[in-house]
Amino acid sequence: MRRTGPVLLLALLAACRGEPQDRVKIALAVPLTGDLAADGRGLERAARLAFEEDPQTAELVVFDDRGDPLQAVSVARQIAEDPAVLAVVGHLTSGCSVDAARVYAAAGIPMITPSATAPVLTLQQESGGWPGERVVFRLPPSDAVQGDALAEHAVKRLGARVFAVLHDRTAYGLGIAEAFTAGVEKRGGKVAVFEPVERGARDFSPALDALDAGRVGALFYGGVYPEAGPLLRRARARGFSGHFLAGDGVKSGDFVASAGPAAEGALLSVAGVPLEDLPSAADFAARYQARHGEPPRTFDHYGYEAARIALAAARKAGRDRRRALDWIRAARHESMVGPFIFDSKGDSLKSLVTVLRVERGRFVRAY
């Protein structure tokens, strides 16, 4: 009697369970626990809206990277070991994305990030030690674009000349802080203080002592909202009355709530046009609000569009990762924010940045 091999046995078991052998999976890797869990849950909600519109093409499988680069690498390895996974939507943070991307490159899996903006994320693919394909596709403009736009606003529109730049040491925080610093110095400004702030910190005394000594007129923070609110509140309590600026990692109602009255007048950059100002995004925002009882968060519309790109790749390529990579790289992807076209590194050719100001607890366009 002919022996049944393990591959055939697995196929028979899958058939008995009603699992099609050629099913395609799209992985979503975001923080579902930890201090950035609200953003991760928002991206999951947005991705599920896209999958509900196209339920037959692929299955969404969700992984919690906890916003921790070490956990992100572990998650990436789990994803890479599953041959049914065609593409990844994620990760949320630049630190997680930078490290996980190397795992996806070795496996040839496209990674579409709706939010990781550190320039190194795509630049690292040009290094000699890169382990495989260029697999990263980034929807928002990188921090090189956002940092320079904020520097332009601070020097040219606000007239600020001397700056303190604080950052949280992460790939995102340090990257946007360095881009902002370069933009300030290019325009004749001076960065008198460049100091780190630890993630999770609640005592900002060392950095604020340096800020006091620097006699600065504006403070830039490279980091995310859990630290930004308490930091700004402490700075104001110590008498700092200058401008406060930060990147899109701070744009959250949680920042406004934790900073309290100190948030008034804060200036934040966001990629493109804010969702609330986009008529073309009204349907998405309404469906999201109706389903979840709250509006989309900063990157949720990008999460929705990243999921749509992954689903379209699945329709074109099935489980063929090579074909999916080629198609994503070459195609023009229509979206609620206009078409996405990727350059050779995987960066979107979109470069518009909007500067927002906090007024009475709300984000409004500064210009």
N, C-alpha and C positions, 0 to 999 in steps of 0.2 A: 504494500500500500504506500502510495506517495505521501511523504511527510509534509505536514502543513508548516510553513515557515512563520517566524514571528511577525513579519510584515503583514501576511495574510490574516493571521490571528487578530492583530490589532484592527485591521480593516473590518473583519467580521464583527468584532466587539463594538466598533463605532457604529456599524450599520444597525446592530441590535439596539443600541441606545438611541437610534434615530439621528445620529450626527453625520451630516454629509462630509465625505472625505475631502472635498475640495472647498470647504468653507474658508472664508477669509476673515482674519481678525485685524482690527485696528486697536493698538494699545494707547491708552491715555495715562501719562505718568505725571502726577501733580501731588502737592502736599495735601493730604486729607486729615492730618493731625499736625499739631505744632502751631506756632504763632501765625503762620500764613495759610492755615487751613481754610479760612473763609474765601481766599482767592482761589485755592484749589477746588473747593466745592463749586464755586462760580463757573470755573472752566468746565468741570464735569457736567453741570447743568446745561451749559451752552452746547457742548459736544452732543449730549443726548438729544437736544432739539434737532440737530442736524441728522442724527441717526433715525429719529422718528419719521423724518421726511423721506428716508431711503432705507427702509427696514430690511430689504432683501439682499442688499449688496454685501454687507459685512457685519460682523459682531463687534461691539465695543467691549474691550476688557480693560479694567481700571486698576492702576497700581498706585500705592501711596509711597512717595519718596521722602515724605516728612520735611521737605525743604532742606535736606541734609545731603551733601555731595556723596558721602560714603554710602548712604542708603540708596541714592540714585544709581550708583554703579551696580549695586546688588540687584536692584530692580531691572536695570538695563540688561544684565546677564540673564535674568529669568526670561525677559522678553525675547532676547536674541536666540535662546535655546528652543523657542517654539517656532517651527517652520511655517505655521499658519499665520503668523503675524507679518503683515505686509509693510506696515508703517507705524510710526509713533507720533502722537500729538503730545507735545510737551518738550522739555520740562518747563515749569513756571520760572524758576530762578536761573540766573546765568551760571552760578556756581555748579548747580546740579547739571545743567545742560552741557557745560564745558567738559566735565568729566564723563558723563554718560555718552556723549557723542562719539568718543573713541571706541566704545563697545559697539555702538551701532555701525560705525564705519567698518570695523572688522567683519561684521555680519552682512554689510551691504543693505542696511535697513534705513529708509528715508526717515528723517526726524524733522517734524514741522513744528517750530516753536511759536506760540502766540505771544510771547512776553519776554524772552531772554534777550537782552539788548547789549551785552558786553561785546565790544569789538573782537576780542580774542576768540569768541565762539566760532566765527567763520574764518578768521585769520589763521587759526591753528591748523586748519586743513592744508595750508600751503607749506607746512614744515616738512623737513625730510623724514621725520619719524612718524608721520601720520600713518595709521595702520591699515588704511584701505581707501574706499571711495569717499568722495565729497558728498556727504549725506545730509548736511544741515541746510534747512530752509527756514529763513527768519521773516516773519510778516512785518513787525514794526521796524522803523529806522533804528540803527544802532546808536549806542551812546556817544559815538564820535559825532553824530549829527545832533543829537539832543543836547549834549554838553556844550557844543559850540553855539547852538541857538540860544541857550540860556545865558551864556557869556555875552553874546551880542546884545541881548535885552538888558542885562545888568549894566554893562559899560555904556552903551549908546543911548538907551532909553531912560535908565534910572540915574545915570551919571555917577555910579559908584566907582571908586578908584582903588580902595584897599580892601582886601577880602580875607576872611578866614574860610578855609575849606576843610571840613571834617568828613570822614568816611568810615564805613563799617568793616573794612578790610576784605570784603567779599569781591568776587569777580565783577559783580554789578556795581557795587558801591565805589570801589577803588577805580574801576574803569571810567565811570561817569565823572568822578572827581578829577581824574587826570585830564579828561577831555575838557571839562569846564576850566581847569587851570590853564591849559594850553590856549583856550579861546580868550581868556582874560588877558594873558600876557601878550598874545598876538595883537590885542587892541590897546595896548599901552597901560593896562591895569597891573596891579601888584597883588600877589598872594603872600600875605605876611605870615599866615599860619596854615600848616597842612598837617593835620593830626588825626589819628585813628580813634574810633569809638567802638567798643566791643559790642557784638550782637548780644542782645539780652541785658545790656547794661541799664542801670537805673541811677547810678552815680556818675555824672558826667564832669565831675570837678576838674580832673586833669586837662581835658580838652577846653573847658570853659575858662580855666585859669590862663591858658595860652591865648584864648580869644581876648580876654581882658587886657593882657599884656601887649597884644598886637595893635590895639587902637584901630580896629577895623570898622568899616561902614556897612559891610554886608557879610552875611554868613551863608555859605552853601553847604548842604548836607548830601553826601552820596550814600544812600542806604534806603531802607524801607520804613513803612509807617509805624511799626511797633516802637522803634526807638525815636523816630523823628518828633512825635508829639511831645513826649516827656522832655526831650532835649531842648526843644524850642521854649517850652514852658519854663524850664530852669534858666535858660539864657535870658528871657524877659525878666524873670524874678531878680536876676543879678544886675539888671539895669541895661542890658543890650537893647538898643532901640533902632538898630539898622534893619536893612532888608533881609528877609529870609528866602532862600531859593532851594529847590530840590527837584529831582527827576520824577518820572512817572511811578516809581516804586513807592512814593509817598502819597499819591493821589488816592485817597480813601476817606470815607466818612469816619473811619476809626482814627485817622490822624487829627481831623477837626475835633472829634470828641475828646481825645486825650490831651490835645494842646489847649483846648478851651479858648478863652478870649485871645490867647497869645497867637492863635492861628490867623487872626484877622490880618489881611494884607499879604499873607504868604504867597509866593509865586512858584508854580510847578509846571514843568513841561509835560506834554503828552504827545504821543505819536499821532500824526495826522490831525483830523478834526475830531473833537470829542463826540462820542456816540450821541449824546443828547442834542447835538447841533446838526446831526445828519438826517435829513428827511428820508433818505434811502434806507436808514436803519430803523425807522419807526415801527415797521411790522415786526421785526425781530425783538425790539425792546418791549412792544406790547405783548407778544406771546410769552416772552420770558417773565414779565411782570404778572401776567395772568396765571402762569403755572406756579410761580414761586413766591408771589406776594411781595416782591421787592425788585428794584431795578437791577439791570446788569452791572457788574463791577467793571473796573477799568479795562481789563483785557478780555472780557467775556465775548465781545463780538469777534475778536481775533481768534478765540478758541472755537467759536462756531465756524468761522471761515476755514480754519486749519482742518477741522473735521470734514468739512465739505470737500476740500482738496484731497484729503486722504481717501474719502469715499469715491471720488471721481477716479483716482488712481487705481482703486480696486476694480472699478468697472472696466478700465482700460487694460489692466495688467493681471487680474486674478491674483495668484499668489507669487507672481514673478517679480521679485524685488528689483532686478536689473531693469526690467521694462518700466516699473513704477518710477524709479529714479530718473530715467531718461525722460519720461513723459512729464513729470513734475518740473524738471529743469527747463524743458523746452516750451511748455504750454503757457498760454495767457489765461490766467485764472480770474474770471469775473467775480466780483463780490460787492457787498453793500457799501464798501469804502472805495470802490473803483477797482480796476484790474491790478492783479499782482503779477509782476514779471520778475524773475530772479536772474541775478548776474552769475558769473562763473563760480563765485564763492557760495552762492545761495542766499545772498542778501537781496531783499526787495529793492527795486529801483525807486520806490516811494521815499521821499526825503522831507515831506512837509512835517513841521513841528508846530504845535500851538502852545502858547504860554497862558496859563490860567492863574487867576488871583482868587483868594478866598475872601468873600464879602458876605458878612452876616451868616456865616456857616455854610455858604454855598460856593461852588466853583463857577466862576464866570470868566469869559475870555478877557485877557489883559489887553490884547490888540488883535 
